[in-house]
Amino acid sequence: GGGRRLPQRRALVLGAAAAAGLAGLAVLCAMHRSADTDSSWMREAPAKTSVSGLTLLDSDAQVLGVAASPAAPTLPVLPALPTAPTALAAEADLGLPTEFSALAAAMAHQALGVPAATEAPATTQAPAATAANQVKNDALELACSDLNGDCRQSQCCKSPGQTCFEKNEFWATCQDDCAPGVRAEDEDQEPWTCRALGHRTTFPAGCTWAGEDCSQATTCCNLGFMCLKKDEYWTSCMQKEQGPWDNLGKPQAYVATPAGWNGTHFGDWRSEWELEPAPGAPLATTSLFCFMAVMADGPERALVDVARRRQAGIFGCDAYKLFNAEKSEWKTWDTGQKTLVNTGAFVKIWDQVKQGIEYLEHDWTVKVDADCVFFPDRLRSHLAGLQAPAHRPIYIKNAPIGIGASNGGFLGAIEILSKTAVETYLDNAQECIKNIGLESGEDGYMKECMDALGIAYMRDELMMHSTVNPTDCQVKEIAAFHPIKIEGNWAGCYEIAMGHQQPIPMNTGSVNLLPPVLRPSYMPTQVPPS
């Protein structure tokens, strides 16, 4: 894992151990044997041991502490995988004995989730999850194709987010996306079909959730959790700080290490981090896929109709979808305040987004509430100004931290995520649901999940302004206004912003709610007395 390639012999034995369900896989990583440099083991017929239907060399069985079986069954023959490299199972390509070639194919079956035609009976307990993940990573490293390599045989890619796209019958390679047709940089000027061979490689979380084994990934996903050692057998992410945290990073409370734990600290938790602009680097485009979710018989349907008639809001994006939402509930907290608990409903909407391909065809996905009046052209201009690097997981903090805002400047009225951020979220959504829960508001859940997954943010405090007053929509630097819940006000906001209706001057109180950089431009002029 982590970019380290195991020697073929050790990697294949590691795959065999995983298939046999053996514990203690780590000992294989210490096998500095002469076999790695001496090919004499290939010239002689070594003694063999049967383990759970797989045949191992006795020498490797001894390293694993496995006793020989008096009646060794024949190793099952695995057919070529539909999405795995046939070369992996061919001893001519690896220069390995038949046993190890078959074990390589078995390892690829496990890593890619493709069932074998014949499976060995399971007679021992499955290995720890971290060991299984290590086997999967090493199998993918052996099986899948590198960037710029020919992936016609493997039909899978090592790099997360990439898919094997076909140019023609003679060439296919791993790419983040693919546009059919001729490419100017290609010498042969032959068109790409862009037919996907196999599936996109998913993005891993890259961290360990609360209570899980963190001996391999020592960064903890959950806020306030650290990777701590209990004893020589167990290391886990345990809570050490309890939020919220103040501006200096001090938590509300500290949590003591459990009694009986060694307490050695191996890693901290993930928190939000800001990505800087990348001038000069390949930048994300400003293509937009926008979607909205409203109840079929809800009052917000009227707002959707106002936007549709004007081809405004999501209807002005490069692609859009309108989903039917379930009814959300209000929850009363101990303070007596109420908040909309809509996370579960929107998690289901994101599942529907995943079923389509629109989010994969555009560099930005925008989730918009019906009572948010937003202008796609302004949004494109804002995104261009951010100079966001291409193919990076990014979410946009869309409002000032302070007046009229919360959740660290990320408000759910208009959520803007890069394509890679959406892929990363959707690949790990079930883990976020399991470990973060659905009790908070949807924007709070999304931000905590994205921070846990290492998705960076970029900030644009002029992206959205919180207001119910259509007069405020004359502020041309703002890309979205929310909440505008009345049909006439929604239409009025749009007409004023587009210059179709002359607004009255903003009053001083409204101007003072704008970001400081905008206030001088909109402060009403005082007329001296006559």
URKAVEN-V455570 format. One record per residue. N is the residue number from 1. SS is DSSP state (helix for helix, strand for strand, loop for the rest). PHI is phi in degrees with one decimal (999 if undefined). D_LAST is the distance of its C-alpha to the last C-alpha in whole Angstrom. Layout:
N:SS:PHI:D_LAST / N:SS:PHI:D_LAST
//
This chain:
1:loop:999:79 / 2:loop:61.3:77 / 3:loop:85.2:78 / 4:loop:-92.8:81 / 5:loop:-94.4:84 / 6:loop:-74.8:87 / 7:loop:-53.5:91 / 8:helix:-56.3:92 / 9:helix:-62.5:95 / 10:helix:-69.3:93 / 11:helix:-63.2:90 / 12:helix:-73.5:93 / 13:helix:-64.6:94 / 14:helix:-59.6:91 / 15:helix:-64.3:91 / 16:helix:-64.0:94 / 17:helix:-63.7:93 / 18:helix:-65.1:90 / 19:helix:-62.9:92 / 20:helix:-82.1:95 / 21:loop:73.0:93 / 22:loop:-96.8:94 / 23:loop:-88.6:92 / 24:loop:74.5:92 / 25:helix:-68.5:90 / 26:helix:-63.3:89 / 27:helix:-63.6:92 / 28:helix:-66.9:93 / 29:helix:-69.1:90 / 30:helix:-98.2:92 / 31:loop:-80.7:95 / 32:loop:-95.5:96 / 33:loop:-108.9:99 / 34:helix:-63.9:101 / 35:helix:-63.3:101 / 36:helix:-68.4:97 / 37:loop:-117.6:99 / 38:loop:-108.6:102 / 39:loop:-91.0:103 / 40:helix:-64.9:107 / 41:helix:-67.2:105 / 42:helix:-85.9:105 / 43:helix:-88.2:108 / 44:loop:-109.2:110 / 45:loop:-86.5:110 / 46:loop:-75.7:109 / 47:loop:-67.4:109 / 48:strand:-128.1:107 / 49:strand:-131.1:106 / 50:strand:-94.9:104 / 51:strand:-132.9:101 / 52:loop:49.0:100 / 53:loop:89.0:101 / 54:strand:-111.4:100 / 55:strand:-103.3:102 / 56:strand:-113.9:102 / 57:strand:-67.5:104 / 58:helix:-58.1:106 / 59:helix:-61.8:104 / 60:helix:-75.6:101 / 61:helix:-62.3:102 / 62:helix:-65.3:103 / 63:helix:-61.8:100 / 64:helix:-80.0:98 / 65:loop:73.8:101 / 66:loop:-105.0:102 / 67:loop:-79.9:106 / 68:loop:-70.0:107 / 69:loop:-99.1:108 / 70:loop:-65.0:112 / 71:loop:-123.5:111 / 72:loop:-82.9:108 / 73:loop:-70.3:107 / 74:loop:-71.9:106 / 75:loop:-62.2:102 / 76:loop:-64.7:100 / 77:loop:-89.4:99 / 78:loop:-99.3:96 / 79:loop:-73.4:95 / 80:loop:-62.7:92 / 81:loop:-79.0:89 / 82:loop:-68.5:86 / 83:loop:-120.8:83 / 84:loop:-109.0:85 / 85:loop:-69.3:87 / 86:helix:-67.5:91 / 87:helix:-63.8:91 / 88:helix:-64.7:91 / 89:helix:-92.3:94 / 90:loop:-103.6:96 / 91:helix:-66.2:98 / 92:helix:-65.2:99 / 93:helix:-77.9:95 / 94:helix:-97.0:95 / 95:loop:67.5:98 / 96:loop:-117.9:99 / 97:loop:-61.8:102 / 98:helix:-57.1:101 / 99:helix:-57.4:101 / 100:helix:-74.8:98 / 101:helix:-63.2:96 / 102:helix:-66.5:97 / 103:helix:-65.2:95 / 104:helix:-61.4:92 / 105:helix:-63.5:92 / 106:helix:-62.6:92 / 107:helix:-65.1:89 / 108:helix:-65.7:87 / 109:helix:-54.4:87 / 110:helix:-65.0:86 / 111:helix:-67.0:83 / 112:helix:-92.3:82 / 113:loop:72.7:83 / 114:loop:-103.1:85 / 115:loop:-66.9:88 / 116:loop:-78.3:92 / 117:loop:-65.8:95 / 118:loop:-132.1:97 / 119:loop:-109.0:95 / 120:loop:-70.4:98 / 121:loop:-65.4:98 / 122:loop:-86.1:96 / 123:loop:-119.4:98 / 124:loop:-128.6:96 / 125:loop:-69.8:93 / 126:loop:-64.7:90 / 127:loop:-69.8:88 / 128:loop:-61.4:85 / 129:helix:-59.1:82 / 130:helix:-64.9:81 / 131:helix:-66.0:84 / 132:helix:-64.2:84 / 133:helix:-63.7:81 / 134:helix:-64.5:82 / 135:helix:-60.5:85 / 136:helix:-62.0:82 / 137:helix:-63.5:80 / 138:helix:-67.5:83 / 139:helix:-65.3:85 / 140:helix:-64.3:82 / 141:helix:-64.7:82 / 142:helix:-73.9:85 / 143:helix:-87.8:85 / 144:loop:-93.0:81 / 145:strand:-95.5:80 / 146:loop:-79.7:78 / 147:strand:-59.6:75 / 148:loop:73.4:76 / 149:loop:-89.8:79 / 150:strand:-79.5:81 / 151:loop:-111.3:81 / 152:loop:-62.1:83 / 153:loop:-80.3:86 / 154:loop:-72.3:84 / 155:loop:55.8:81 / 156:loop:-155.0:79 / 157:strand:-124.3:77 / 158:loop:-74.0:76 / 159:loop:-80.7:73 / 160:loop:-57.6:70 / 161:loop:88.1:68 / 162:loop:-99.6:71 / 163:strand:-127.8:73 / 164:strand:-79.5:76 / 165:strand:-107.5:75 / 166:strand:-87.8:77 / 167:strand:-90.8:77 / 168:strand:-157.9:80 / 169:loop:-68.0:84 / 170:loop:-104.2:84 / 171:strand:-156.5:81 / 172:strand:-150.8:79 / 173:strand:-148.4:77 / 174:strand:-83.0:74 / 175:strand:-144.9:70 / 176:loop:-72.1:67 / 177:loop:-155.4:67 / 178:loop:-153.2:68 / 179:loop:-108.7:67 / 180:loop:-59.1:70 / 181:strand:123.0:71 / 182:loop:-87.3:71 / 183:loop:-106.9:70 / 184:loop:-60.2:69 / 185:loop:-80.0:71 / 186:loop:-79.3:74 / 187:loop:-66.1:77 / 188:loop:-79.7:79 / 189:loop:54.0:76 / 190:loop:-90.0:77 / 191:loop:-73.5:75 / 192:strand:-91.2:74 / 193:loop:-78.8:75 / 194:loop:62.3:73 / 195:strand:-71.8:75 / 196:strand:-77.0:75 / 197:strand:-103.1:78 / 198:loop:81.4:78 / 199:loop:-115.7:75 / 200:loop:-64.6:72 / 201:loop:-74.0:73 / 202:loop:-76.8:71 / 203:loop:-88.5:69 / 204:loop:-77.4:70 / 205:loop:-65.3:68 / 206:loop:74.5:70 / 207:loop:-150.6:69 / 208:strand:-115.5:71 / 209:loop:-80.1:70 / 210:loop:-54.8:71 / 211:loop:82.2:74 / 212:loop:-97.7:76 / 213:strand:-68.9:78 / 214:loop:-111.7:76 / 215:loop:-67.0:79 / 216:loop:-97.3:78 / 217:loop:-103.3:74 / 218:loop:-84.8:73 / 219:loop:-85.7:69 / 220:strand:-93.0:68 / 221:loop:-72.9:66 / 222:loop:-80.7:65 / 223:loop:-60.1:62 / 224:loop:83.8:64 / 225:strand:-105.1:67 / 226:strand:-124.4:69 / 227:strand:-82.1:73 / 228:strand:-121.3:75 / 229:strand:-91.0:79 / 230:strand:-90.0:81 / 231:strand:-156.9:85 / 232:loop:-68.6:87 / 233:loop:-105.9:86 / 234:strand:-145.4:83 / 235:strand:-135.0:79 / 236:strand:-147.4:76 / 237:strand:-80.4:72 / 238:strand:-123.6:72 / 239:strand:-72.7:69 / 240:loop:-122.2:68 / 241:strand:-135.8:64 / 242:strand:-121.1:62 / 243:strand:-77.8:58 / 244:strand:-75.8:55 / 245:strand:-106.0:55 / 246:loop:-81.9:52 / 247:loop:-65.2:50 / 248:loop:-94.0:53 / 249:loop:87.8:55 / 250:loop:-82.9:57 / 251:strand:-79.6:58 / 252:strand:-65.3:58 / 253:strand:-155.6:62 / 254:strand:-101.4:65 / 255:loop:-115.3:68 / 256:loop:-72.6:72 / 257:loop:-65.0:74 / 258:loop:-56.9:77 / 259:loop:-61.0:80 / 260:loop:89.2:83 / 261:loop:-88.2:81 / 262:loop:-61.6:81 / 263:loop:85.5:77 / 264:loop:-58.9:78 / 265:strand:-98.6:74 / 266:strand:-107.6:74 / 267:strand:-166.7:71 / 268:loop:-103.0:67 / 269:strand:-99.1:65 / 270:loop:-82.9:63 / 271:loop:-140.4:59 / 272:loop:-60.9:56 / 273:loop:-147.7:55 / 274:strand:-97.4:53 / 275:loop:-98.0:54 / 276:loop:-81.3:52 / 277:loop:-57.8:51 / 278:loop:-126.1:54 / 279:loop:-63.1:53 / 280:loop:91.7:56 / 281:loop:-90.5:58 / 282:loop:-58.5:59 / 283:strand:-107.1:56 / 284:loop:-65.6:56 / 285:loop:-76.9:54 / 286:loop:-112.1:51 / 287:loop:-71.1:54 / 288:strand:-121.5:53 / 289:strand:-109.4:55 / 290:strand:-117.6:53 / 291:strand:-143.1:54 / 292:strand:-142.8:53 / 293:strand:-124.9:55 / 294:strand:-137.0:54 / 295:loop:-72.0:56 / 296:loop:-58.9:57 / 297:loop:-113.4:56 / 298:loop:-86.7:53 / 299:loop:-66.5:50 / 300:helix:-72.9:49 / 301:helix:-59.1:51 / 302:helix:-65.6:48 / 303:helix:-66.8:46 / 304:helix:-62.1:48 / 305:helix:-64.6:48 / 306:helix:-60.5:45 / 307:helix:-68.1:45 / 308:helix:-63.0:48 / 309:helix:-61.5:47 / 310:loop:-99.0:44 / 311:loop:51.1:47 / 312:loop:-106.2:45 / 313:helix:59.8:45 / 314:helix:-62.2:49 / 315:helix:-74.1:50 / 316:helix:-101.4:48 / 317:loop:-83.7:50 / 318:loop:-66.3:54 / 319:strand:-150.9:56 / 320:strand:-148.9:55 / 321:strand:-144.6:57 / 322:strand:-117.0:56 / 323:strand:-111.2:58 / 324:strand:-85.8:59 / 325:loop:-103.9:58 / 326:loop:-82.1:60 / 327:loop:-69.3:58 / 328:loop:-96.6:57 / 329:strand:-117.8:57 / 330:strand:-104.0:54 / 331:strand:-119.2:56 / 332:strand:-96.6:55 / 333:loop:-88.8:55 / 334:loop:-60.0:56 / 335:loop:-75.2:52 / 336:loop:91.6:52 / 337:loop:-78.7:50 / 338:strand:-115.6:51 / 339:strand:-137.4:51 / 340:strand:-77.7:52 / 341:strand:-96.7:56 / 342:loop:-120.2:56 / 343:helix:-63.5:58 / 344:helix:-59.2:61 / 345:helix:-65.1:60 / 346:helix:-77.2:58 / 347:helix:-59.5:61 / 348:helix:-68.2:63 / 349:helix:-65.6:60 / 350:helix:-61.7:61 / 351:helix:-61.7:65 / 352:helix:-69.9:64 / 353:helix:-58.7:62 / 354:helix:-63.9:65 / 355:helix:-70.8:67 / 356:loop:-93.1:65 / 357:loop:-118.2:65 / 358:helix:-60.0:61 / 359:helix:-65.9:60 / 360:helix:-84.2:63 / 361:loop:-99.1:62 / 362:loop:-136.2:58 / 363:loop:-75.4:57 / 364:strand:-135.0:54 / 365:strand:-112.0:55 / 366:strand:-124.5:51 / 367:strand:-96.5:52 / 368:strand:-124.9:49 / 369:loop:-82.2:48 / 370:loop:-63.6:47 / 371:loop:-89.0:44 / 372:loop:-105.9:43 / 373:strand:-89.5:41 / 374:strand:-129.7:42 / 375:loop:-122.2:42 / 376:helix:-55.5:45 / 377:helix:-63.9:44 / 378:helix:-65.4:41 / 379:helix:-60.8:44 / 380:helix:-60.3:46 / 381:helix:-64.0:44 / 382:helix:-63.3:43 / 383:helix:-65.1:47 / 384:helix:-62.3:48 / 385:helix:-67.3:45 / 386:helix:-71.5:47 / 387:loop:53.4:50 / 388:loop:-74.2:53 / 389:strand:-65.8:56 / 390:loop:-70.1:59 / 391:loop:58.3:61 / 392:loop:-119.6:60 / 393:loop:-75.8:59 / 394:strand:-140.9:55 / 395:strand:-121.8:53 / 396:strand:-103.4:49 / 397:strand:-74.7:47 / 398:loop:-110.7:44 / 399:loop:-155.2:41 / 400:loop:-64.7:40 / 401:loop:-85.7:42 / 402:loop:143.4:40 / 403:loop:-62.7:37 / 404:loop:70.2:38 / 405:loop:-137.1:42 / 406:loop:-156.2:45 / 407:helix:58.7:49 / 408:helix:65.7:48 / 409:helix:88.4:45 / 410:loop:-114.9:48 / 411:loop:-108.0:46 / 412:loop:-76.8:49 / 413:loop:-62.8:46 / 414:strand:-146.9:47 / 415:strand:-101.4:50 / 416:strand:-118.8:50 / 417:strand:-126.9:54 / 418:strand:-69.7:56 / 419:helix:-56.0:59 / 420:helix:-66.5:61 / 421:helix:-65.0:59 / 422:helix:-63.4:60 / 423:helix:-58.8:64 / 424:helix:-62.2:64 / 425:helix:-62.5:63 / 426:helix:-63.3:65 / 427:helix:-68.7:68 / 428:helix:-126.2:67 / 429:helix:-60.2:65 / 430:helix:-63.5:68 / 431:helix:-68.1:69 / 432:helix:-64.6:65 / 433:helix:-60.5:66 / 434:helix:-66.8:69 / 435:helix:-101.2:67 / 436:helix:-106.8:64 / 437:loop:90.2:64 / 438:loop:-119.1:62 / 439:loop:-84.2:60 / 440:loop:-90.5:57 / 441:loop:-67.0:54 / 442:helix:-62.5:55 / 443:helix:-70.2:52 / 444:helix:-65.3:54 / 445:helix:-62.3:57 / 446:helix:-62.4:56 / 447:helix:-65.0:55 / 448:helix:-63.3:58 / 449:helix:-65.1:60 / 450:helix:-65.2:59 / 451:helix:-63.6:58 / 452:helix:-63.2:62 / 453:loop:-84.6:63 / 454:loop:81.2:62 / 455:loop:-74.3:59 / 456:strand:-81.1:56 / 457:strand:-119.6:52 / 458:strand:-122.6:50 / 459:strand:-110.6:46 / 460:loop:-142.0:43 / 461:loop:-75.8:40 / 462:loop:-100.0:38 / 463:loop:-69.7:41 / 464:strand:-140.7:40 / 465:strand:-123.1:36 / 466:strand:-84.3:37 / 467:loop:-161.9:35 / 468:loop:-112.5:35 / 469:loop:-102.7:31 / 470:helix:-58.9:32 / 471:helix:-59.3:28 / 472:helix:-66.7:29 / 473:helix:-73.5:32 / 474:helix:-74.4:29 / 475:loop:-75.7:30 / 476:loop:-73.4:33 / 477:loop:-78.5:34 / 478:loop:-89.5:36 / 479:loop:-93.2:39 / 480:strand:-152.2:40 / 481:strand:-128.9:38 / 482:strand:-159.3:40 / 483:loop:-100.2:40 / 484:loop:-114.2:39 / 485:loop:-98.9:41 / 486:loop:-104.2:40 / 487:helix:-54.2:41 / 488:helix:-62.3:38 / 489:helix:-69.3:36 / 490:helix:-62.4:38 / 491:helix:-64.2:38 / 492:helix:-63.6:34 / 493:helix:-58.7:34 / 494:helix:-63.6:37 / 495:helix:-65.0:35 / 496:helix:-65.2:31 / 497:helix:-63.2:33 / 498:loop:-84.0:35 / 499:loop:80.3:32 / 500:loop:-85.1:33 / 501:loop:-139.4:30 / 502:loop:-77.2:26 / 503:loop:-85.9:25 / 504:loop:-81.5:22 / 505:loop:-60.6:21 / 506:loop:-72.2:23 / 507:loop:-82.8:21 / 508:helix:-60.5:22 / 509:helix:-61.7:25 / 510:helix:-66.7:27 / 511:helix:-64.5:26 / 512:loop:-68.8:27 / 513:loop:-88.8:31 / 514:loop:-76.9:31 / 515:loop:-55.2:33 / 516:helix:-52.2:31 / 517:helix:-65.2:32 / 518:helix:-97.0:30 / 519:helix:-59.8:27 / 520:helix:-60.0:25 / 521:helix:-74.1:25 / 522:helix:-121.4:24 / 523:loop:-66.2:21 / 524:loop:-62.4:18 / 525:loop:-79.5:15 / 526:loop:-85.3:12 / 527:loop:-89.2:9 / 528:loop:-64.5:6 / 529:loop:-63.6:4 / 530:loop:-79.0:0
//
